[in-house]
Structures are given as C-alpha cells and as structure tokens.
C-alpha cells in the first residue's frame, strides 16, 4: 500500500487474554469498534491495537471508549516522537493500547 492510501488497523490479542474463543471474540469486538473510528486516522496511517487481559471481560462500550481516548491522544496536533510513531496508553481498565505509525516502504536492497 502506498503511504497516502487508506488507513488500516491491525489487532494483537495474545494468549494471556484467554483461550482461542475468547481471543477471537475480543478481536471481533475490537474490529467492529474500530471500523467506525478508522476514518479519524490520517490517510496512510496504520493503527495497531493491542488487547490486554482485561479486554476479555470489558463491554463493547468500554472498548469503544478506550479506542476513542487512544485516538484522541494520537491526533496529528501532537508533536511527533523521535521515532516517528505515536503511542497511547489507551485505557488499561478496558484493556487496550493503540499505536499509530505512518506506513514506510522498505529500502531497496542492492545486490
């Protein structure tokens, strides 16, 4: 995808969240909550949402509020970090953490 393409979201739900059924349920709920919020992400942006163990028991509304607070904290009005990525603690109570990174193309390797 080009740097100016549509924003994308990825989800990381580790084994500490629960068994496969619970992890997939959390991933589906986060995907649905993120679907309506993705237009707020700048073009070409990549949002990585990491679910923490409390996400297994959080309501969809709590997950949505956590995503809202993380996206608010990641608006372009903030000064850029030295690494070119912004990270937000999100809401530990809802069990999420979000990171937005501009998409970068790998450097060509000369042989």
N, CA, C and O atoms as a GROMACS GRO file, in nm:
protein
  444
    1UNK      N    1   0.084  -0.119   0.000
    1UNK     CA    2   0.000   0.000   0.000
    1UNK      C    3   0.088   0.124   0.000
    1UNK      O    4   0.194   0.128   0.063
    2UNK      N    5   0.042   0.224  -0.070
    2UNK     CA    6   0.116   0.349  -0.076
    2UNK      C    7   0.098   0.427   0.053
    2UNK      O    8   0.002   0.406   0.127
    3UNK      N    9   0.192   0.519   0.078
    3UNK     CA   10   0.188   0.596   0.202
    3UNK      C   11   0.062   0.681   0.211
    3UNK      O   12   0.018   0.713   0.322
    4UNK      N   13   0.001   0.719   0.098
    4UNK     CA   14  -0.119   0.802   0.101
    4UNK      C   15  -0.247   0.722   0.090
    4UNK      O   16  -0.353   0.779   0.066
    5UNK      N   17  -0.239   0.590   0.108
    5UNK     CA   18  -0.356   0.504   0.093
    5UNK      C   19  -0.450   0.513   0.211
    5UNK      O   20  -0.434   0.596   0.300
    6UNK      N   21  -0.548   0.428   0.208
    6UNK     CA   22  -0.649   0.425   0.315
    6UNK      C   23  -0.585   0.384   0.448
    6UNK      O   24  -0.490   0.306   0.449
    7UNK      N   25  -0.637   0.436   0.559
    7UNK     CA   26  -0.585   0.393   0.689
    7UNK      C   27  -0.621   0.247   0.715
    7UNK      O   28  -0.723   0.198   0.668
    8UNK      N   29  -0.534   0.179   0.789
    8UNK     CA   30  -0.557   0.039   0.820
    8UNK      C   31  -0.543   0.017   0.969
    8UNK      O   32  -0.483   0.097   1.040
    9UNK      N   33  -0.601  -0.094   1.016
    9UNK     CA   34  -0.592  -0.129   1.158
    9UNK      C   35  -0.552  -0.276   1.170
    9UNK      O   36  -0.595  -0.360   1.091
   10UNK      N   37  -0.468  -0.304   1.268
   10UNK     CA   38  -0.429  -0.440   1.299
   10UNK      C   39  -0.453  -0.465   1.447
   10UNK      O   40  -0.450  -0.372   1.528
   11UNK      N   41  -0.476  -0.590   1.481
   11UNK     CA   42  -0.509  -0.624   1.619
   11UNK      C   43  -0.416  -0.732   1.670
   11UNK      O   44  -0.390  -0.831   1.600
   12UNK      N   45  -0.367  -0.713   1.792
   12UNK     CA   46  -0.281  -0.811   1.858
   12UNK      C   47  -0.353  -0.855   1.984
   12UNK      O   48  -0.375  -0.775   2.075
   13UNK      N   49  -0.390  -0.982   1.988
   13UNK     CA   50  -0.460  -1.036   2.103
   13UNK      C   51  -0.383  -1.161   2.145
   13UNK      O   52  -0.396  -1.267   2.084
   14UNK      N   53  -0.304  -1.147   2.250
   14UNK     CA   54  -0.217  -1.256   2.296
   14UNK      C   55  -0.289  -1.360   2.379
   14UNK      O   56  -0.405  -1.344   2.417
   15UNK      N   57  -0.218  -1.469   2.405
   15UNK     CA   58  -0.276  -1.580   2.482
   15UNK      C   59  -0.315  -1.544   2.623
   15UNK      O   60  -0.400  -1.610   2.683
   16UNK      N   61  -0.255  -1.440   2.679
   16UNK     CA   62  -0.290  -1.400   2.815
   16UNK      C   63  -0.433  -1.347   2.825
   16UNK      O   64  -0.489  -1.340   2.934
   17UNK      N   65  -0.491  -1.309   2.710
   17UNK     CA   66  -0.629  -1.259   2.710
   17UNK      C   67  -0.726  -1.373   2.736
   17UNK      O   68  -0.830  -1.353   2.800
   18UNK      N   69  -0.695  -1.491   2.689
   18UNK     CA   70  -0.783  -1.607   2.710
   18UNK      C   71  -0.758  -1.713   2.605
   18UNK      O   72  -0.662  -1.706   2.528
   19UNK      N   73  -0.847  -1.812   2.602
   19UNK     CA   74  -0.831  -1.919   2.504
   19UNK      C   75  -0.869  -1.865   2.365
   19UNK      O   76  -0.905  -1.748   2.352
   20UNK      N   77  -0.862  -1.950   2.263
   20UNK     CA   78  -0.884  -1.906   2.125
   20UNK      C   79  -1.022  -1.846   2.105
   20UNK      O   80  -1.037  -1.748   2.032
   21UNK      N   81  -1.123  -1.902   2.168
   21UNK     CA   82  -1.259  -1.850   2.154
   21UNK      C   83  -1.267  -1.708   2.210
   21UNK      O   84  -1.325  -1.620   2.146
   22UNK      N   85  -1.211  -1.685   2.326
   22UNK     CA   86  -1.212  -1.552   2.389
   22UNK      C   87  -1.131  -1.454   2.306
   22UNK      O   88  -1.175  -1.341   2.283
   23UNK      N   89  -1.013  -1.495   2.261
   23UNK     CA   90  -0.928  -1.405   2.181
   23UNK      C   91  -0.998  -1.363   2.052
   23UNK      O   92  -0.994  -1.246   2.014
   24UNK      N   93  -1.062  -1.458   1.985
   24UNK     CA   94  -1.133  -1.424   1.862
   24UNK      C   95  -1.253  -1.333   1.889
   24UNK      O   96  -1.282  -1.244   1.809
   25UNK      N   97  -1.322  -1.354   2.000
   25UNK     CA   98  -1.434  -1.268   2.036
   25UNK      C   99  -1.384  -1.125   2.060
   25UNK      O  100  -1.444  -1.029   2.013
   26UNK      N  101  -1.274  -1.112   2.134
   26UNK     CA  102  -1.217  -0.979   2.160
   26UNK      C  103  -1.176  -0.914   2.028
   26UNK      O  104  -1.202  -0.796   2.006
   27UNK      N  105  -1.111  -0.990   1.941
   27UNK     CA  106  -1.067  -0.937   1.812
   27UNK      C  107  -1.186  -0.890   1.729
   27UNK      O  108  -1.180  -0.783   1.668
   28UNK      N  109  -1.294  -0.967   1.725
   28UNK     CA  110  -1.415  -0.927   1.650
   28UNK      C  111  -1.476  -0.800   1.708
   28UNK      O  112  -1.517  -0.711   1.633
   29UNK      N  113  -1.483  -0.792   1.840
   29UNK     CA  114  -1.541  -0.674   1.904
   29UNK      C  115  -1.456  -0.550   1.878
   29UNK      O  116  -1.509  -0.442   1.851
   30UNK      N  117  -1.323  -0.565   1.887
   30UNK     CA  118  -1.235  -0.452   1.859
   30UNK      C  119  -1.244  -0.410   1.713
   30UNK      O  120  -1.246  -0.291   1.682
   31UNK      N  121  -1.250  -0.507   1.622
   31UNK     CA  122  -1.260  -0.475   1.480
   31UNK      C  123  -1.388  -0.395   1.452
   31UNK      O  124  -1.385  -0.297   1.377
   32UNK      N  125  -1.498  -0.437   1.511
   32UNK     CA  126  -1.624  -0.366   1.491
   32UNK      C  127  -1.617  -0.225   1.549
   32UNK      O  128  -1.665  -0.130   1.486
   33UNK      N  129  -1.558  -0.209   1.667
   33UNK     CA  130  -1.546  -0.077   1.727
   33UNK      C  131  -1.453   0.012   1.644
   33UNK      O  132  -1.478   0.132   1.631
   34UNK      N  133  -1.348  -0.045   1.587
   34UNK     CA  134  -1.251   0.033   1.510
   34UNK      C  135  -1.305   0.071   1.373
   34UNK      O  136  -1.266   0.173   1.316
   35UNK      N  137  -1.395  -0.010   1.319
   35UNK     CA  138  -1.449   0.014   1.185
   35UNK      C  139  -1.511   0.153   1.174
   35UNK      O  140  -1.491   0.221   1.074
   36UNK      N  141  -1.585   0.196   1.275
   36UNK     CA  142  -1.649   0.327   1.271
   36UNK      C  143  -1.552   0.440   1.306
   36UNK      O  144  -1.581   0.557   1.280
   37UNK      N  145  -1.438   0.407   1.364
   37UNK     CA  146  -1.341   0.509   1.407
   37UNK      C  147  -1.226   0.526   1.309
   37UNK      O  148  -1.150   0.622   1.319
   38UNK      N  149  -1.211   0.434   1.216
   38UNK     CA  150  -1.097   0.437   1.123
   38UNK      C  151  -1.092   0.564   1.038
   38UNK      O  152  -0.981   0.608   1.007
   39UNK      N  153  -1.204   0.625   1.000
   39UNK     CA  154  -1.195   0.750   0.923
   39UNK      C  155  -1.123   0.863   0.996
   39UNK      O  156  -1.081   0.959   0.932
   40UNK      N  157  -1.110   0.856   1.127
   40UNK     CA  158  -1.037   0.960   1.204
   40UNK      C  159  -0.886   0.948   1.187
   40UNK      O  160  -0.813   1.043   1.218
   41UNK      N  161  -0.838   0.834   1.140
   41UNK     CA  162  -0.694   0.811   1.125
   41UNK      C  163  -0.648   0.877   0.995
   41UNK      O  164  -0.717   0.865   0.893
   42UNK      N  165  -0.535   0.946   0.996
   42UNK     CA  166  -0.485   1.010   0.874
   42UNK      C  167  -0.464   0.908   0.761
   42UNK      O  168  -0.436   0.791   0.786
   43UNK      N  169  -0.478   0.956   0.637
   43UNK     CA  170  -0.455   0.868   0.521
   43UNK      C  171  -0.317   0.805   0.529
   43UNK      O  172  -0.219   0.871   0.563
   44UNK      N  173  -0.311   0.678   0.499
   44UNK     CA  174  -0.184   0.606   0.503
   44UNK      C  175  -0.145   0.562   0.642
   44UNK      O  176  -0.041   0.497   0.659
   45UNK      N  177  -0.224   0.594   0.743
   45UNK     CA  178  -0.192   0.558   0.880
   45UNK      C  179  -0.218   0.411   0.909
   45UNK      O  180  -0.305   0.349   0.848
   46UNK      N  181  -0.142   0.357   0.999
   46UNK     CA  182  -0.158   0.218   1.043
   46UNK      C  183  -0.179   0.221   1.193
   46UNK      O  184  -0.093   0.269   1.267
   47UNK      N  185  -0.293   0.171   1.238
   47UNK     CA  186  -0.324   0.165   1.381
   47UNK      C  187  -0.306   0.022   1.427
   47UNK      O  188  -0.362  -0.070   1.368
   48UNK      N  189  -0.229   0.004   1.531
   48UNK     CA  190  -0.210  -0.128   1.589
   48UNK      C  191  -0.272  -0.125   1.728
   48UNK      O  192  -0.232  -0.047   1.814
   49UNK      N  193  -0.372  -0.211   1.749
   49UNK     CA  194  -0.443  -0.217   1.876
   49UNK      C  195  -0.401  -0.345   1.946
   49UNK      O  196  -0.420  -0.455   1.894
   50UNK      N  197  -0.346  -0.331   2.065
   50UNK     CA  198  -0.305  -0.447   2.144
   50UNK      C  199  -0.405  -0.466   2.256
   50UNK      O  200  -0.426  -0.376   2.338
   51UNK      N  201  -0.467  -0.583   2.260
   51UNK     CA  202  -0.563  -0.613   2.366
   51UNK      C  203  -0.490  -0.670   2.486
   51UNK      O  204  -0.407  -0.761   2.473
   52UNK      N  205  -0.520  -0.616   2.601
   52UNK     CA  206  -0.464  -0.665   2.727
   52UNK      C  207  -0.565  -0.758   2.793
   52UNK      O  208  -0.682  -0.757   2.754
   53UNK      N  209  -0.525  -0.838   2.891
   53UNK     CA  210  -0.618  -0.934   2.953
   53UNK      C  211  -0.753  -0.877   2.998
   53UNK      O  212  -0.853  -0.947   2.984
   54UNK      N  213  -0.761  -0.754   3.053
   54UNK     CA  214  -0.893  -0.704   3.092
   54UNK      C  215  -0.992  -0.688   2.976
   54UNK      O  216  -1.112  -0.674   2.999
   55UNK      N  217  -0.943  -0.688   2.852
   55UNK     CA  218  -1.032  -0.673   2.736
   55UNK      C  219  -1.129  -0.790   2.725
   55UNK      O  220  -1.236  -0.777   2.666
   56UNK      N  221  -1.092  -0.905   2.782
   56UNK     CA  222  -1.178  -1.023   2.774
   56UNK      C  223  -1.311  -1.002   2.846
   56UNK      O  224  -1.412  -1.058   2.806
   57UNK      N  225  -1.311  -0.921   2.950
   57UNK     CA  226  -1.434  -0.901   3.028
   57UNK      C  227  -1.491  -0.760   3.010
   57UNK      O  228  -1.596  -0.729   3.068
   58UNK      N  229  -1.426  -0.675   2.933
   58UNK     CA  230  -1.475  -0.539   2.911
   58UNK      C  231  -1.595  -0.540   2.817
   58UNK      O  232  -1.604  -0.625   2.728
   59UNK      N  233  -1.686  -0.447   2.838
   59UNK     CA  234  -1.801  -0.435   2.748
   59UNK      C  235  -1.755  -0.370   2.617
   59UNK      O  236  -1.648  -0.310   2.610
   60UNK      N  237  -1.837  -0.385   2.514
   60UNK     CA  238  -1.805  -0.321   2.386
   60UNK      C  239  -1.798  -0.170   2.402
   60UNK      O  240  -1.715  -0.104   2.339
   61UNK      N  241  -1.884  -0.114   2.486
   61UNK     CA  242  -1.880   0.030   2.511
   61UNK      C  243  -1.748   0.071   2.574
   61UNK      O  244  -1.690   0.173   2.538
   62UNK      N  245  -1.699  -0.009   2.670
   62UNK     CA  246  -1.570   0.021   2.733
   62UNK      C  247  -1.457   0.014   2.630
   62UNK      O  248  -1.367   0.098   2.631
   63UNK      N  249  -1.461  -0.086   2.543
   63UNK     CA  250  -1.358  -0.096   2.440
   63UNK      C  251  -1.365   0.025   2.346
   63UNK      O  252  -1.262   0.079   2.306
   64UNK      N  253  -1.486   0.067   2.313
   64UNK     CA  254  -1.503   0.185   2.228
   64UNK      C  255  -1.449   0.311   2.292
   64UNK      O  256  -1.385   0.392   2.226
   65UNK      N  257  -1.475   0.327   2.422
   65UNK     CA  258  -1.424   0.445   2.495
   65UNK      C  259  -1.271   0.442   2.499
   65UNK      O  260  -1.206   0.546   2.487
   66UNK      N  261  -1.213   0.324   2.518
   66UNK     CA  262  -1.067   0.312   2.520
   66UNK      C  263  -1.008   0.349   2.384
   66UNK      O  264  -0.906   0.418   2.376
   67UNK      N  265  -1.072   0.304   2.276
   67UNK     CA  266  -1.024   0.339   2.142
   67UNK      C  267  -1.038   0.489   2.118
   67UNK      O  268  -0.949   0.552   2.060
   68UNK      N  269  -1.150   0.547   2.162
   68UNK     CA  270  -1.169   0.692   2.147
   68UNK      C  271  -1.059   0.770   2.217
   68UNK      O  272  -1.003   0.864   2.160
   69UNK      N  273  -1.028   0.732   2.341
   69UNK     CA  274  -0.925   0.806   2.414
   69UNK      C  275  -0.788   0.787   2.351
   69UNK      O  276  -0.709   0.881   2.347
   70UNK      N  277  -0.760   0.668   2.301
   70UNK     CA  278  -0.631   0.643   2.235
   70UNK      C  279  -0.621   0.723   2.106
   70UNK      O  280  -0.517   0.782   2.078
   71UNK      N  281  -0.728   0.726   2.027
   71UNK     CA  282  -0.724   0.802   1.902
   71UNK      C  283  -0.716   0.952   1.927
   71UNK      O  284  -0.650   1.024   1.852
   72UNK      N  285  -0.782   0.999   2.033
   72UNK     CA  286  -0.771   1.142   2.068
   72UNK      C  287  -0.627   1.176   2.103
   72UNK      O  288  -0.577   1.282   2.065
   73UNK      N  289  -0.562   1.088   2.174
   73UNK     CA  290  -0.423   1.114   2.216
   73UNK      C  291  -0.326   1.106   2.098
   73UNK      O  292  -0.214   1.156   2.106
   74UNK      N  293  -0.369   1.045   1.989
   74UNK     CA  294  -0.280   1.025   1.874
   74UNK      C  295  -0.309   1.119   1.758
   74UNK      O  296  -0.268   1.093   1.645
   75UNK      N  297  -0.379   1.229   1.785
   75UNK     CA  298  -0.411   1.322   1.677
   75UNK      C  299  -0.284   1.387   1.626
   75UNK      O  300  -0.188   1.400   1.701
   76UNK      N  301  -0.280   1.428   1.499
   76UNK     CA  302  -0.161   1.490   1.442
   76UNK      C  303  -0.120   1.620   1.509
   76UNK      O  304  -0.008   1.668   1.486
   77UNK      N  305  -0.206   1.681   1.592
   77UNK     CA  306  -0.171   1.806   1.658
   77UNK      C  307  -0.058   1.788   1.759
   77UNK      O  308   0.008   1.884   1.796
   78UNK      N  309  -0.037   1.663   1.804
   78UNK     CA  310   0.072   1.637   1.899
   78UNK      C  311   0.206   1.642   1.828
   78UNK      O  312   0.213   1.608   1.710
   79UNK      N  313   0.311   1.684   1.896
   79UNK     CA  314   0.443   1.682   1.832
   79UNK      C  315   0.484   1.538   1.806
   79UNK      O  316   0.454   1.448   1.886
   80UNK      N  317   0.551   1.517   1.696
   80UNK     CA  318   0.594   1.382   1.659
   80UNK      C  319   0.702   1.333   1.754
   80UNK      O  320   0.786   1.411   1.801
   81UNK      N  321   0.700   1.204   1.781
   81UNK     CA  322   0.805   1.146   1.864
   81UNK      C  323   0.931   1.129   1.782
   81UNK      O  324   0.924   1.132   1.659
   82UNK      N  325   1.046   1.112   1.844
   82UNK     CA  326   1.170   1.099   1.769
   82UNK      C  327   1.171   0.977   1.677
   82UNK      O  328   1.244   0.976   1.578
   83UNK      N  329   1.093   0.876   1.707
   83UNK     CA  330   1.092   0.755   1.626
   83UNK      C  331   0.989   0.761   1.515
   83UNK      O  332   0.979   0.668   1.436
   84UNK      N  333   0.911   0.869   1.508
   84UNK     CA  334   0.811   0.882   1.405
   84UNK      C  335   0.683   0.806   1.434
   84UNK      O  336   0.600   0.788   1.345
   85UNK      N  337   0.665   0.762   1.558
   85UNK     CA  338   0.544   0.688   1.595
   85UNK      C  339   0.485   0.752   1.718
   85UNK      O  340   0.556   0.808   1.802
   86UNK      N  341   0.354   0.743   1.728
   86UNK     CA  342   0.287   0.795   1.846
   86UNK      C  343   0.224   0.676   1.918
   86UNK      O  344   0.171   0.586   1.853
   87UNK      N  345   0.230   0.677   2.048
   87UNK     CA  346   0.172   0.566   2.123
   87UNK      C  347   0.090   0.623   2.236
   87UNK      O  348   0.123   0.727   2.293
   88UNK      N  349  -0.016   0.554   2.269
   88UNK     CA  350  -0.104   0.599   2.376
   88UNK      C  351  -0.129   0.484   2.470
   88UNK      O  352  -0.147   0.370   2.425
   89UNK      N  353  -0.132   0.509   2.600
   89UNK     CA  354  -0.162   0.400   2.691
   89UNK      C  355  -0.305   0.352   2.678
   89UNK      O  356  -0.338   0.245   2.730
   90UNK      N  357  -0.392   0.427   2.610
   90UNK     CA  358  -0.531   0.386   2.596
   90UNK      C  359  -0.595   0.377   2.733
   90UNK      O  360  -0.565   0.459   2.821
   91UNK      N  361  -0.678   0.283   2.752
   91UNK     CA  362  -0.744   0.266   2.881
   91UNK      C  363  -0.709   0.129   2.935
   91UNK      O  364  -0.756   0.028   2.883
   92UNK      N  365  -0.628   0.124   3.037
   92UNK     CA  366  -0.592  -0.004   3.097
   92UNK      C  367  -0.713  -0.075   3.153
   92UNK      O  368  -0.718  -0.198   3.155
   93UNK      N  369  -0.813   0.003   3.198
   93UNK     CA  370  -0.933  -0.059   3.253
   93UNK      C  371  -1.006  -0.138   3.145
   93UNK      O  372  -1.059  -0.246   3.173
   94UNK      N  373  -1.010  -0.086   3.023
   94UNK     CA  374  -1.076  -0.157   2.914
   94UNK      C  375  -0.981  -0.258   2.850
   94UNK      O  376  -1.026  -0.344   2.775
   95UNK      N  377  -0.854  -0.248   2.879
   95UNK     CA  378  -0.759  -0.348   2.832
   95UNK      C  379  -0.714  -0.331   2.689
   95UNK      O  380  -0.698  -0.430   2.618
   96UNK      N  381  -0.692  -0.207   2.644
   96UNK     CA  382  -0.641  -0.187   2.509
   96UNK      C  383  -0.526  -0.088   2.511
   96UNK      O  384  -0.511  -0.010   2.605
   97UNK      N  385  -0.445  -0.094   2.408
   97UNK     CA  386  -0.338   0.001   2.387
   97UNK      C  387  -0.329   0.020   2.236
   97UNK      O  388  -0.332  -0.079   2.162
   98UNK      N  389  -0.318   0.143   2.189
   98UNK     CA  390  -0.315   0.167   2.045
   98UNK      C  391  -0.189   0.242   2.007
   98UNK      O  392  -0.139   0.326   2.083
   99UNK      N  393  -0.138   0.212   1.890
   99UNK     CA  394  -0.022   0.279   1.834
   99UNK      C  395  -0.053   0.314   1.690
   99UNK      O  396  -0.110   0.231   1.618
  100UNK      N  397  -0.018   0.433   1.647
  100UNK     CA  398  -0.035   0.472   1.507
  100UNK      C  399   0.103   0.498   1.451
  100UNK      O  400   0.182   0.573   1.509
  101UNK      N  401   0.131   0.437   1.338
  101UNK     CA  402   0.260   0.457   1.272
  101UNK      C  403   0.236   0.491   1.127
  101UNK      O  404   0.151   0.429   1.062
  102UNK      N  405   0.310   0.589   1.073
  102UNK     CA  406   0.299   0.613   0.930
  102UNK      C  407   0.359   0.492   0.857
  102UNK      O  408   0.461   0.437   0.900
  103UNK      N  409   0.296   0.453   0.750
  103UNK     CA  410   0.344   0.336   0.678
  103UNK      C  411   0.473   0.373   0.606
  103UNK      O  412   0.481   0.478   0.542
  104UNK      N  413   0.571   0.287   0.615
  104UNK     CA  414   0.700   0.312   0.550
  104UNK      C  415   0.728   0.200   0.453
  104UNK      O  416   0.702   0.083   0.480
  105UNK      N  417   0.782   0.237   0.340
  105UNK     CA  418   0.822   0.137   0.240
  105UNK      C  419   0.964   0.095   0.274
  105UNK      O  420   1.047   0.178   0.311
  106UNK      N  421   0.994  -0.036   0.262
  106UNK     CA  422   1.130  -0.081   0.290
  106UNK      C  423   1.228  -0.026   0.186
  106UNK      O  424   1.193  -0.008   0.069
  107UNK      N  425   1.348  -0.001   0.232
  107UNK     CA  426   1.453   0.047   0.141
  107UNK      C  427   1.491  -0.065   0.047
  107UNK      O  428   1.501  -0.180   0.089
  108UNK      N  429   1.514  -0.034  -0.084
  108UNK     CA  430   1.556  -0.139  -0.176
  108UNK      C  431   1.694  -0.192  -0.140
  108UNK      O  432   1.782  -0.116  -0.099
  109UNK      N  433   1.711  -0.320  -0.156
  109UNK     CA  434   1.838  -0.384  -0.126
  109UNK      C  435   1.912  -0.407  -0.256
  109UNK      O  436   1.860  -0.472  -0.347
  110UNK      N  437   2.033  -0.354  -0.263
  110UNK     CA  438   2.113  -0.373  -0.384
  110UNK      C  439   2.196  -0.498  -0.368
  110UNK      O  440   2.253  -0.524  -0.262
  111UNK      N  441   2.202  -0.575  -0.478
  111UNK     CA  442   2.282  -0.699  -0.470
  111UNK      C  443   2.409  -0.690  -0.548
  111UNK      O  444   2.487  -0.786  -0.551
   0.00000   0.00000   0.00000
